[in-house]
Amino acid sequence: SSLKLHKDYRHEGVRYPCDQCEYTASSVSKLKLHKGAKHEGVRYQCDQCEHTATQLSNLKQHKESKHEGIRYPCDQCEYVATQVSNLKQHRVFKHEGVRYPCDQCEYAATTKTNLKLHKESKHEGVRYSCDQCEYLASDTSNLRRHIQTKHEVVIYKCDQCEYNATEASNLKQHKKAEHEGIRYPYDQSDK
């Protein structure tokens, strides 16, 4: 019945997040429909790197921030954004003090989306299920991390030496330590 479907989707809690954007579906079939409509098909390839975009405006934004060095400085502090939308978000969160309080605990979010995610994971028991194993995550970022580390094993290669990493943050730290002379207070195991 439609009431049962509504309860399952709105109140019971298993969600299927898209691994390419913030969309979450209530069923595997809806997730497949979303991916087909939003992520498959036309791609715009960057002529300076391997990046591809689904919209021309996203490709333009990528080129401006990654290749042309266009930046948007905050006029109230030292923050510098790579996108106008990030600067606007920064101003709201850091300088205007906008908060979204949880009505069930002391938590206050900086965005409506973060408040929704907080309520789902902390108060409603919403879990995000992996479509490749039995893993259940409390939020989409944990599920993405699980899929990347357990099922995709992405290799990040250093462009200056033979180093390989399984996480982008490790590659970034390696490059700073090995190629820019920045030292960290602990010994990294996969240098």
MODELLER restraints for C-alpha pairs under 7 A, 6 or more apart:
rsr = mdl.restraints
at = mdl.atoms
rsr.add(forms.Gaussian(group=physical.xy_distance, feature=features.Distance(at['CA:9:A'], at['CA:26:A']), mean=5.70, stdev=0.5))
rsr.add(forms.Gaussian(group=physical.xy_distance, feature=features.Distance(at['CA:13:A'], at['CA:125:A']), mean=6.70, stdev=0.5))
rsr.add(forms.Gaussian(group=physical.xy_distance, feature=features.Distance(at['CA:13:A'], at['CA:126:A']), mean=4.23, stdev=0.5))
rsr.add(forms.Gaussian(group=physical.xy_distance, feature=features.Distance(at['CA:13:A'], at['CA:127:A']), mean=6.02, stdev=0.5))
rsr.add(forms.Gaussian(group=physical.xy_distance, feature=features.Distance(at['CA:14:A'], at['CA:26:A']), mean=6.92, stdev=0.5))
rsr.add(forms.Gaussian(group=physical.xy_distance, feature=features.Distance(at['CA:14:A'], at['CA:126:A']), mean=5.97, stdev=0.5))
rsr.add(forms.Gaussian(group=physical.xy_distance, feature=features.Distance(at['CA:14:A'], at['CA:127:A']), mean=5.16, stdev=0.5))
rsr.add(forms.Gaussian(group=physical.xy_distance, feature=features.Distance(at['CA:14:A'], at['CA:128:A']), mean=5.63, stdev=0.5))
rsr.add(forms.Gaussian(group=physical.xy_distance, feature=features.Distance(at['CA:14:A'], at['CA:129:A']), mean=6.59, stdev=0.5))
rsr.add(forms.Gaussian(group=physical.xy_distance, feature=features.Distance(at['CA:15:A'], at['CA:24:A']), mean=6.17, stdev=0.5))
rsr.add(forms.Gaussian(group=physical.xy_distance, feature=features.Distance(at['CA:15:A'], at['CA:25:A']), mean=5.76, stdev=0.5))
rsr.add(forms.Gaussian(group=physical.xy_distance, feature=features.Distance(at['CA:15:A'], at['CA:26:A']), mean=5.11, stdev=0.5))
rsr.add(forms.Gaussian(group=physical.xy_distance, feature=features.Distance(at['CA:15:A'], at['CA:127:A']), mean=6.42, stdev=0.5))
rsr.add(forms.Gaussian(group=physical.xy_distance, feature=features.Distance(at['CA:15:A'], at['CA:128:A']), mean=4.82, stdev=0.5))
rsr.add(forms.Gaussian(group=physical.xy_distance, feature=features.Distance(at['CA:15:A'], at['CA:129:A']), mean=6.48, stdev=0.5))
rsr.add(forms.Gaussian(group=physical.xy_distance, feature=features.Distance(at['CA:16:A'], at['CA:24:A']), mean=5.42, stdev=0.5))
rsr.add(forms.Gaussian(group=physical.xy_distance, feature=features.Distance(at['CA:16:A'], at['CA:25:A']), mean=4.95, stdev=0.5))
rsr.add(forms.Gaussian(group=physical.xy_distance, feature=features.Distance(at['CA:16:A'], at['CA:26:A']), mean=6.13, stdev=0.5))
rsr.add(forms.Gaussian(group=physical.xy_distance, feature=features.Distance(at['CA:16:A'], at['CA:27:A']), mean=6.36, stdev=0.5))
rsr.add(forms.Gaussian(group=physical.xy_distance, feature=features.Distance(at['CA:16:A'], at['CA:28:A']), mean=6.52, stdev=0.5))
rsr.add(forms.Gaussian(group=physical.xy_distance, feature=features.Distance(at['CA:16:A'], at['CA:31:A']), mean=6.68, stdev=0.5))
rsr.add(forms.Gaussian(group=physical.xy_distance, feature=features.Distance(at['CA:16:A'], at['CA:128:A']), mean=5.83, stdev=0.5))
rsr.add(forms.Gaussian(group=physical.xy_distance, feature=features.Distance(at['CA:16:A'], at['CA:129:A']), mean=6.12, stdev=0.5))
rsr.add(forms.Gaussian(group=physical.xy_distance, feature=features.Distance(at['CA:17:A'], at['CA:23:A']), mean=5.92, stdev=0.5))
rsr.add(forms.Gaussian(group=physical.xy_distance, feature=features.Distance(at['CA:17:A'], at['CA:24:A']), mean=4.03, stdev=0.5))
rsr.add(forms.Gaussian(group=physical.xy_distance, feature=features.Distance(at['CA:17:A'], at['CA:25:A']), mean=6.06, stdev=0.5))
rsr.add(forms.Gaussian(group=physical.xy_distance, feature=features.Distance(at['CA:17:A'], at['CA:128:A']), mean=6.91, stdev=0.5))
rsr.add(forms.Gaussian(group=physical.xy_distance, feature=features.Distance(at['CA:17:A'], at['CA:140:A']), mean=6.32, stdev=0.5))
rsr.add(forms.Gaussian(group=physical.xy_distance, feature=features.Distance(at['CA:18:A'], at['CA:24:A']), mean=5.92, stdev=0.5))
rsr.add(forms.Gaussian(group=physical.xy_distance, feature=features.Distance(at['CA:18:A'], at['CA:31:A']), mean=6.74, stdev=0.5))
rsr.add(forms.Gaussian(group=physical.xy_distance, feature=features.Distance(at['CA:19:A'], at['CA:144:A']), mean=6.36, stdev=0.5))
rsr.add(forms.Gaussian(group=physical.xy_distance, feature=features.Distance(at['CA:25:A'], at['CA:31:A']), mean=5.25, stdev=0.5))
rsr.add(forms.Gaussian(group=physical.xy_distance, feature=features.Distance(at['CA:39:A'], at['CA:54:A']), mean=6.46, stdev=0.5))
rsr.add(forms.Gaussian(group=physical.xy_distance, feature=features.Distance(at['CA:42:A'], at['CA:54:A']), mean=6.25, stdev=0.5))
rsr.add(forms.Gaussian(group=physical.xy_distance, feature=features.Distance(at['CA:43:A'], at['CA:52:A']), mean=5.99, stdev=0.5))
rsr.add(forms.Gaussian(group=physical.xy_distance, feature=features.Distance(at['CA:43:A'], at['CA:53:A']), mean=5.54, stdev=0.5))
rsr.add(forms.Gaussian(group=physical.xy_distance, feature=features.Distance(at['CA:43:A'], at['CA:54:A']), mean=4.94, stdev=0.5))
rsr.add(forms.Gaussian(group=physical.xy_distance, feature=features.Distance(at['CA:44:A'], at['CA:52:A']), mean=5.29, stdev=0.5))
rsr.add(forms.Gaussian(group=physical.xy_distance, feature=features.Distance(at['CA:44:A'], at['CA:53:A']), mean=4.98, stdev=0.5))
rsr.add(forms.Gaussian(group=physical.xy_distance, feature=features.Distance(at['CA:44:A'], at['CA:54:A']), mean=6.17, stdev=0.5))
rsr.add(forms.Gaussian(group=physical.xy_distance, feature=features.Distance(at['CA:44:A'], at['CA:55:A']), mean=6.82, stdev=0.5))
rsr.add(forms.Gaussian(group=physical.xy_distance, feature=features.Distance(at['CA:44:A'], at['CA:56:A']), mean=6.42, stdev=0.5))
rsr.add(forms.Gaussian(group=physical.xy_distance, feature=features.Distance(at['CA:44:A'], at['CA:59:A']), mean=6.67, stdev=0.5))
rsr.add(forms.Gaussian(group=physical.xy_distance, feature=features.Distance(at['CA:45:A'], at['CA:51:A']), mean=6.14, stdev=0.5))
rsr.add(forms.Gaussian(group=physical.xy_distance, feature=features.Distance(at['CA:45:A'], at['CA:52:A']), mean=4.40, stdev=0.5))
rsr.add(forms.Gaussian(group=physical.xy_distance, feature=features.Distance(at['CA:45:A'], at['CA:53:A']), mean=6.54, stdev=0.5))
rsr.add(forms.Gaussian(group=physical.xy_distance, feature=features.Distance(at['CA:46:A'], at['CA:52:A']), mean=5.96, stdev=0.5))
rsr.add(forms.Gaussian(group=physical.xy_distance, feature=features.Distance(at['CA:46:A'], at['CA:59:A']), mean=6.78, stdev=0.5))
rsr.add(forms.Gaussian(group=physical.xy_distance, feature=features.Distance(at['CA:53:A'], at['CA:59:A']), mean=5.38, stdev=0.5))
rsr.add(forms.Gaussian(group=physical.xy_distance, feature=features.Distance(at['CA:64:A'], at['CA:70:A']), mean=5.42, stdev=0.5))
rsr.add(forms.Gaussian(group=physical.xy_distance, feature=features.Distance(at['CA:65:A'], at['CA:71:A']), mean=6.96, stdev=0.5))
rsr.add(forms.Gaussian(group=physical.xy_distance, feature=features.Distance(at['CA:65:A'], at['CA:82:A']), mean=5.26, stdev=0.5))
rsr.add(forms.Gaussian(group=physical.xy_distance, feature=features.Distance(at['CA:70:A'], at['CA:82:A']), mean=6.52, stdev=0.5))
rsr.add(forms.Gaussian(group=physical.xy_distance, feature=features.Distance(at['CA:71:A'], at['CA:80:A']), mean=6.34, stdev=0.5))
rsr.add(forms.Gaussian(group=physical.xy_distance, feature=features.Distance(at['CA:71:A'], at['CA:81:A']), mean=5.63, stdev=0.5))
rsr.add(forms.Gaussian(group=physical.xy_distance, feature=features.Distance(at['CA:71:A'], at['CA:82:A']), mean=4.83, stdev=0.5))
rsr.add(forms.Gaussian(group=physical.xy_distance, feature=features.Distance(at['CA:72:A'], at['CA:80:A']), mean=5.52, stdev=0.5))
rsr.add(forms.Gaussian(group=physical.xy_distance, feature=features.Distance(at['CA:72:A'], at['CA:81:A']), mean=4.95, stdev=0.5))
rsr.add(forms.Gaussian(group=physical.xy_distance, feature=features.Distance(at['CA:72:A'], at['CA:82:A']), mean=6.12, stdev=0.5))
rsr.add(forms.Gaussian(group=physical.xy_distance, feature=features.Distance(at['CA:72:A'], at['CA:83:A']), mean=6.68, stdev=0.5))
rsr.add(forms.Gaussian(group=physical.xy_distance, feature=features.Distance(at['CA:72:A'], at['CA:84:A']), mean=6.46, stdev=0.5))
rsr.add(forms.Gaussian(group=physical.xy_distance, feature=features.Distance(at['CA:72:A'], at['CA:87:A']), mean=6.73, stdev=0.5))
rsr.add(forms.Gaussian(group=physical.xy_distance, feature=features.Distance(at['CA:73:A'], at['CA:79:A']), mean=6.02, stdev=0.5))
rsr.add(forms.Gaussian(group=physical.xy_distance, feature=features.Distance(at['CA:73:A'], at['CA:80:A']), mean=4.16, stdev=0.5))
rsr.add(forms.Gaussian(group=physical.xy_distance, feature=features.Distance(at['CA:73:A'], at['CA:81:A']), mean=6.13, stdev=0.5))
rsr.add(forms.Gaussian(group=physical.xy_distance, feature=features.Distance(at['CA:74:A'], at['CA:80:A']), mean=5.96, stdev=0.5))
rsr.add(forms.Gaussian(group=physical.xy_distance, feature=features.Distance(at['CA:74:A'], at['CA:87:A']), mean=6.72, stdev=0.5))
rsr.add(forms.Gaussian(group=physical.xy_distance, feature=features.Distance(at['CA:81:A'], at['CA:87:A']), mean=5.42, stdev=0.5))
rsr.add(forms.Gaussian(group=physical.xy_distance, feature=features.Distance(at['CA:92:A'], at['CA:98:A']), mean=6.15, stdev=0.5))
rsr.add(forms.Gaussian(group=physical.xy_distance, feature=features.Distance(at['CA:93:A'], at['CA:110:A']), mean=6.10, stdev=0.5))
rsr.add(forms.Gaussian(group=physical.xy_distance, feature=features.Distance(at['CA:98:A'], at['CA:110:A']), mean=6.62, stdev=0.5))
rsr.add(forms.Gaussian(group=physical.xy_distance, feature=features.Distance(at['CA:99:A'], at['CA:108:A']), mean=5.95, stdev=0.5))
rsr.add(forms.Gaussian(group=physical.xy_distance, feature=features.Distance(at['CA:99:A'], at['CA:109:A']), mean=5.66, stdev=0.5))
rsr.add(forms.Gaussian(group=physical.xy_distance, feature=features.Distance(at['CA:99:A'], at['CA:110:A']), mean=4.99, stdev=0.5))
rsr.add(forms.Gaussian(group=physical.xy_distance, feature=features.Distance(at['CA:100:A'], at['CA:108:A']), mean=5.29, stdev=0.5))
rsr.add(forms.Gaussian(group=physical.xy_distance, feature=features.Distance(at['CA:100:A'], at['CA:109:A']), mean=4.93, stdev=0.5))
rsr.add(forms.Gaussian(group=physical.xy_distance, feature=features.Distance(at['CA:100:A'], at['CA:110:A']), mean=6.09, stdev=0.5))
rsr.add(forms.Gaussian(group=physical.xy_distance, feature=features.Distance(at['CA:100:A'], at['CA:111:A']), mean=6.52, stdev=0.5))
rsr.add(forms.Gaussian(group=physical.xy_distance, feature=features.Distance(at['CA:100:A'], at['CA:112:A']), mean=6.45, stdev=0.5))
rsr.add(forms.Gaussian(group=physical.xy_distance, feature=features.Distance(at['CA:100:A'], at['CA:115:A']), mean=6.60, stdev=0.5))
rsr.add(forms.Gaussian(group=physical.xy_distance, feature=features.Distance(at['CA:101:A'], at['CA:107:A']), mean=6.02, stdev=0.5))
rsr.add(forms.Gaussian(group=physical.xy_distance, feature=features.Distance(at['CA:101:A'], at['CA:108:A']), mean=3.99, stdev=0.5))
rsr.add(forms.Gaussian(group=physical.xy_distance, feature=features.Distance(at['CA:101:A'], at['CA:109:A']), mean=6.14, stdev=0.5))
rsr.add(forms.Gaussian(group=physical.xy_distance, feature=features.Distance(at['CA:102:A'], at['CA:108:A']), mean=5.77, stdev=0.5))
rsr.add(forms.Gaussian(group=physical.xy_distance, feature=features.Distance(at['CA:102:A'], at['CA:115:A']), mean=6.76, stdev=0.5))
rsr.add(forms.Gaussian(group=physical.xy_distance, feature=features.Distance(at['CA:109:A'], at['CA:115:A']), mean=5.18, stdev=0.5))
rsr.add(forms.Gaussian(group=physical.xy_distance, feature=features.Distance(at['CA:120:A'], at['CA:126:A']), mean=5.07, stdev=0.5))
rsr.add(forms.Gaussian(group=physical.xy_distance, feature=features.Distance(at['CA:121:A'], at['CA:127:A']), mean=6.95, stdev=0.5))
rsr.add(forms.Gaussian(group=physical.xy_distance, feature=features.Distance(at['CA:121:A'], at['CA:138:A']), mean=5.39, stdev=0.5))
rsr.add(forms.Gaussian(group=physical.xy_distance, feature=features.Distance(at['CA:121:A'], at['CA:139:A']), mean=6.65, stdev=0.5))
rsr.add(forms.Gaussian(group=physical.xy_distance, feature=features.Distance(at['CA:126:A'], at['CA:138:A']), mean=6.61, stdev=0.5))
rsr.add(forms.Gaussian(group=physical.xy_distance, feature=features.Distance(at['CA:127:A'], at['CA:136:A']), mean=5.78, stdev=0.5))
rsr.add(forms.Gaussian(group=physical.xy_distance, feature=features.Distance(at['CA:127:A'], at['CA:137:A']), mean=5.43, stdev=0.5))
rsr.add(forms.Gaussian(group=physical.xy_distance, feature=features.Distance(at['CA:127:A'], at['CA:138:A']), mean=4.93, stdev=0.5))
rsr.add(forms.Gaussian(group=physical.xy_distance, feature=features.Distance(at['CA:127:A'], at['CA:139:A']), mean=6.86, stdev=0.5))
rsr.add(forms.Gaussian(group=physical.xy_distance, feature=features.Distance(at['CA:128:A'], at['CA:136:A']), mean=5.40, stdev=0.5))
rsr.add(forms.Gaussian(group=physical.xy_distance, feature=features.Distance(at['CA:128:A'], at['CA:137:A']), mean=4.96, stdev=0.5))
rsr.add(forms.Gaussian(group=physical.xy_distance, feature=features.Distance(at['CA:128:A'], at['CA:138:A']), mean=6.20, stdev=0.5))
rsr.add(forms.Gaussian(group=physical.xy_distance, feature=features.Distance(at['CA:128:A'], at['CA:139:A']), mean=6.32, stdev=0.5))
rsr.add(forms.Gaussian(group=physical.xy_distance, feature=features.Distance(at['CA:128:A'], at['CA:140:A']), mean=6.62, stdev=0.5))
rsr.add(forms.Gaussian(group=physical.xy_distance, feature=features.Distance(at['CA:128:A'], at['CA:143:A']), mean=6.78, stdev=0.5))
rsr.add(forms.Gaussian(group=physical.xy_distance, feature=features.Distance(at['CA:129:A'], at['CA:135:A']), mean=6.01, stdev=0.5))
rsr.add(forms.Gaussian(group=physical.xy_distance, feature=features.Distance(at['CA:129:A'], at['CA:136:A']), mean=4.52, stdev=0.5))
rsr.add(forms.Gaussian(group=physical.xy_distance, feature=features.Distance(at['CA:129:A'], at['CA:137:A']), mean=6.37, stdev=0.5))
rsr.add(forms.Gaussian(group=physical.xy_distance, feature=features.Distance(at['CA:130:A'], at['CA:136:A']), mean=6.30, stdev=0.5))
rsr.add(forms.Gaussian(group=physical.xy_distance, feature=features.Distance(at['CA:130:A'], at['CA:143:A']), mean=6.84, stdev=0.5))
rsr.add(forms.Gaussian(group=physical.xy_distance, feature=features.Distance(at['CA:137:A'], at['CA:143:A']), mean=5.34, stdev=0.5))
rsr.add(forms.Gaussian(group=physical.xy_distance, feature=features.Distance(at['CA:148:A'], at['CA:154:A']), mean=6.64, stdev=0.5))
rsr.add(forms.Gaussian(group=physical.xy_distance, feature=features.Distance(at['CA:153:A'], at['CA:166:A']), mean=6.55, stdev=0.5))
rsr.add(forms.Gaussian(group=physical.xy_distance, feature=features.Distance(at['CA:154:A'], at['CA:166:A']), mean=5.80, stdev=0.5))
rsr.add(forms.Gaussian(group=physical.xy_distance, feature=features.Distance(at['CA:155:A'], at['CA:164:A']), mean=6.34, stdev=0.5))
rsr.add(forms.Gaussian(group=physical.xy_distance, feature=features.Distance(at['CA:155:A'], at['CA:165:A']), mean=5.72, stdev=0.5))
rsr.add(forms.Gaussian(group=physical.xy_distance, feature=features.Distance(at['CA:155:A'], at['CA:166:A']), mean=4.98, stdev=0.5))
rsr.add(forms.Gaussian(group=physical.xy_distance, feature=features.Distance(at['CA:156:A'], at['CA:164:A']), mean=5.58, stdev=0.5))
rsr.add(forms.Gaussian(group=physical.xy_distance, feature=features.Distance(at['CA:156:A'], at['CA:165:A']), mean=5.05, stdev=0.5))
rsr.add(forms.Gaussian(group=physical.xy_distance, feature=features.Distance(at['CA:156:A'], at['CA:166:A']), mean=6.01, stdev=0.5))
rsr.add(forms.Gaussian(group=physical.xy_distance, feature=features.Distance(at['CA:156:A'], at['CA:167:A']), mean=6.75, stdev=0.5))
rsr.add(forms.Gaussian(group=physical.xy_distance, feature=features.Distance(at['CA:156:A'], at['CA:168:A']), mean=6.24, stdev=0.5))
rsr.add(forms.Gaussian(group=physical.xy_distance, feature=features.Distance(at['CA:156:A'], at['CA:171:A']), mean=6.59, stdev=0.5))
rsr.add(forms.Gaussian(group=physical.xy_distance, feature=features.Distance(at['CA:157:A'], at['CA:163:A']), mean=6.16, stdev=0.5))
rsr.add(forms.Gaussian(group=physical.xy_distance, feature=features.Distance(at['CA:157:A'], at['CA:164:A']), mean=4.56, stdev=0.5))
rsr.add(forms.Gaussian(group=physical.xy_distance, feature=features.Distance(at['CA:157:A'], at['CA:165:A']), mean=6.52, stdev=0.5))
rsr.add(forms.Gaussian(group=physical.xy_distance, feature=features.Distance(at['CA:158:A'], at['CA:164:A']), mean=6.16, stdev=0.5))
rsr.add(forms.Gaussian(group=physical.xy_distance, feature=features.Distance(at['CA:158:A'], at['CA:171:A']), mean=6.76, stdev=0.5))
rsr.add(forms.Gaussian(group=physical.xy_distance, feature=features.Distance(at['CA:165:A'], at['CA:171:A']), mean=5.64, stdev=0.5))
rsr.add(forms.Gaussian(group=physical.xy_distance, feature=features.Distance(at['CA:174:A'], at['CA:191:A']), mean=6.27, stdev=0.5))
rsr.add(forms.Gaussian(group=physical.xy_distance, feature=features.Distance(at['CA:176:A'], at['CA:182:A']), mean=5.24, stdev=0.5))
rsr.add(forms.Gaussian(group=physical.xy_distance, feature=features.Distance(at['CA:177:A'], at['CA:183:A']), mean=5.20, stdev=0.5))
